[in-house]
Structures are given as structure tokens and as C-alpha cells.
Amino acid sequence: VPGTLYPVEDCYLDELDDGDLSGSVADAVKFAGELDPEGDILVFLPGEREIREAAEFLTGRRLPGTEILPL
């Protein structure tokens, strides 16, 4: 498919023992934002409920320069 290619980097963080998915997503977003404050972050989650909960959690953190777009 013709178009512009952008570099992508996969990063893996240690899994948390308490099973707090929204907290883990927030930690990953913070980590990625520190690597490249101008970049975009795409997060894949297992279901609609998890997406909604993570979006609400991140919105509550009021991260500067961040727009949360749940799909």
C-alpha cells in the first residue's frame, strides 16, 4: 500500500502482580511519553469494558498534551 511509513518501536514492561490493567496502561503511557513526547501511542486492550475503564482512568490523570480516543 503506498503511503508514508513511520518508525514503530515495541516496548515491553514488566507485568504487575495486582492485575490493575488501567494502572498498567497508565504506566505504559507515561513510559512511552517520556521516550518521545511528540509521538503517538496505540494501546490494544481485550474488550470494550477495559477500553472504557482505561480511557476514564487516563482522562482522570489529565496528562498534558494528551488526547484519549477510545475506539
HUZI-V444241 format. One record per residue. N is the residue number from 1. RES is the residue in one letter. PHI is phi in degrees with one decimal (none if undefined). PSI is psi in degrees with one decimal (NA if undefined). NEAR is the number of other C-alpha atoms within 10 Angstrom. Layout:
N_RES_PHI_PSI_NEAR, N_RES_PHI_PSI_NEAR
This chain:
1_V_none_124.9_3, 2_P_-70.4_149.5_4, 3_G_155.9_-176.8_5, 4_T_-88.1_133.7_5, 5_L_-98.5_140.2_6, 6_Y_-120.7_143.7_6, 7_P_-67.4_141.9_4, 8_V_-126.6_137.0_9, 9_E_-125.9_128.7_6, 10_D_-91.0_131.1_4, 11_C_-128.1_138.8_8, 12_Y_-120.5_129.4_6, 13_L_-106.5_157.8_9, 14_D_-63.6_141.9_7, 15_E_-75.0_139.0_10, 16_L_-81.0_144.9_10, 17_D_-75.2_-27.6_6, 18_D_-80.6_-5.9_8, 19_G_72.4_19.3_9, 20_D_-81.5_93.0_10, 21_L_-63.8_-45.0_16, 22_S_-61.9_-40.3_19, 23_G_-65.1_-39.0_15, 24_S_-65.5_-40.6_17, 25_V_-63.1_-44.0_18, 26_A_-61.4_-41.1_17, 27_D_-63.1_-41.4_14, 28_A_-66.5_-40.0_18, 29_V_-64.9_-42.0_19, 30_K_-62.4_-45.2_13, 31_F_-59.7_-48.7_14, 32_A_-65.8_-37.5_16, 33_G_-65.3_-31.1_17, 34_E_-74.0_-30.9_11, 35_L_-68.2_-43.7_10, 36_D_-150.3_96.2_10, 37_P_-64.6_-17.4_13, 38_E_-96.9_-5.0_10, 39_G_-84.5_172.2_10, 40_D_-104.7_154.6_12, 41_I_-127.4_129.1_13, 42_L_-115.7_124.1_7, 43_V_-116.6_126.9_10, 44_F_-100.1_128.7_9, 45_L_-125.4_158.4_14, 46_P_-71.5_-22.7_7, 47_G_-159.6_173.0_8, 48_E_-61.9_-41.8_11, 49_R_-61.3_-45.0_10, 50_E_-64.0_-37.6_14, 51_I_-63.1_-47.9_19, 52_R_-62.5_-44.7_15, 53_E_-64.1_-43.1_13, 54_A_-65.9_-40.1_22, 55_A_-63.0_-43.6_19, 56_E_-65.0_-40.7_14, 57_F_-63.1_-46.3_15, 58_L_-68.0_-38.1_20, 59_T_-61.6_-39.0_13, 60_G_-65.7_-24.0_9, 61_R_-78.1_-15.6_10, 62_R_48.6_57.1_11, 63_L_-69.7_128.5_14, 64_P_-65.7_138.9_7, 65_G_67.7_22.9_8, 66_T_-119.5_132.9_15, 67_E_-119.8_124.7_12, 68_I_-94.7_121.5_13, 69_L_-124.8_88.3_8, 70_P_-72.6_132.6_11, 71_L_-114.4_NA_7
